[in-house]
C-alpha cells in the first residue's frame, strides 16, 4: 500500500480486514451449529460489523459462538475507529514512529487536516473511545447483574459488547429480540443512547468540546454545525416518531406515557446510524418509515463512528439553498464564508448517495416482491450504516444480500472516498475552459 493514494489505501485496508473477518467467521469454532458458517453469511456479518451497520441475516446470540461474537466485537471496534487508526496505534506502539505515508492515510481516514501533532490526535481518539466505552460498559454490566440477575461474568460480557456496539453505532445485540425486552428500562436505554450520540458526534467535535467546553466562541464551524444539527434532528425525530406511533398498539400504544416518550426518543437516536431497536420496526407505520429514511440518510457527524451523508453535509446544502433563495453571491454560516470547494463536495456527496440508494432500491424491487417502502428502508439503512430493518434482510436472495454488502461498504467509506479509490488516476488541469451558463429550473 506504500504507493497507493490515501483513498485507495483506506479502501484496501477495509477490504482486507473484511475478508479476514469473513474467514474467521467461517471457522467451525465461530458458530454454534456443526460446521462453519456459509461464505455469504460470514461475508455479510463481517461487512456489517466492520462497517458498523448492524444488519444481520442470522440471530447473533444463538448462531454465533463465544469466539464468533468476539470476532464480531473486534470488527466493530476496528471498523468504528478506522483500520488506519488502528494501524497508526500499532505503528506508534511497536515502531515508536509513523511514516509520512501512514500519517497521510490515517489523516484521510480521520478527516484530519494537520500532521504536526498527528500522533497525539490518534492516541487521543483511541483513549476517548476506550474511556466512553468503559464507563458505559460498567453501567450496563451493573444493570444486567443487579437488575436482571445475570452472573457477574455474563453481565460483564454483555456490558462490554453492547457498550462497544453502541459507541461505534453498530447496533449488534446479544439478545434475540435486540433490546425490545429493555424498552421500559431507562438505565439501559439512556446509557446506550448517550454512547451512540457521543460516538456519532465525531472525534474532532469531542476533542474540541473537551478543550473549549466553556468557551463556545472558540468552537469551529464544524463543531457548531454538528452540535446544532444533532440537537435539532434529535428533537424533530423524537417528536415525529413518538407522535406517529403514540396510539399504535403494536408499538407504543400499550405503554404508559413516560415509557412512550422514552421509547420514541430511543428509536429517534437509532436513526443517528445505530441499529438497536426497542420496538418491532416491522410493525411501525409506513409514514414513520418514510421519516426514518430521511433521518438515516442524513446520519451523524463526520469523522466519527456514524454513517449517512453527515449532518454537516445536510447543513451546508441547507445554507446553500437559503443563500440562493435570498439571491446572495456567497454562503455565510456562523459569521464565516463557506469555500466554493465545500459547496461542490456537499453536492457531490448528496447526489452520489441519492443515486446509490435509488439504484439499489430499484434493483431490490426487481429481485424481490417486497414493497417500495420496505426496500427503501432497507437500502437506506445499509447505506447509512444504521442497521434498522423491517425484517426482510434474511429473506433477501443472494444477489440482494450482495447489494446490501456493497452499500454498507460504500456507506462506511463515504461515496467520494469510494469513487476516488476506484479512479485509475487523478490529475490537476493546468488550464481553464471558457464559461457558459445553461438555463437552470
Secondary structure, DSSP 4 states (H G I P E B T S, - for coil): -TTS-HHHHHHHHHHHHHHHHHHHHHSGGGBSSSSPPPHHHHHHHHHHHHTT----SS-HHHHB-HHHHHHHHHHHHHHHH-HHHHHHHHHHHHTSS--HHHHHHHHHHHT----TTHHHHHHHHHHHHHHHHHHHHHHHHHHHHHHH---HHHHHHHHHHHHHHHHTT----SSTTTTGGGTT-HHHHHHHHHHHHHHHH-HHHHHHHHHHTT-GGG--HHHHHHHHHHHHHHHHHHHHHHHHHTT-TTTTTTS-HHHHHHHHHHHHHHTTT----SS-GGGS-HHHHHHHHHHHHH-S-TTSS--SS-HHHHHHHHHHHHHHHTT-SS-EETTEEPPHHHHHHHHHHHHHHHHHHHHHHHHHHHHS---HHHHHHHHHHHHTT----SS-TTTS-HHHHHHHHHHHHHHHH-HHHHHHHH-S-----S--PPP------
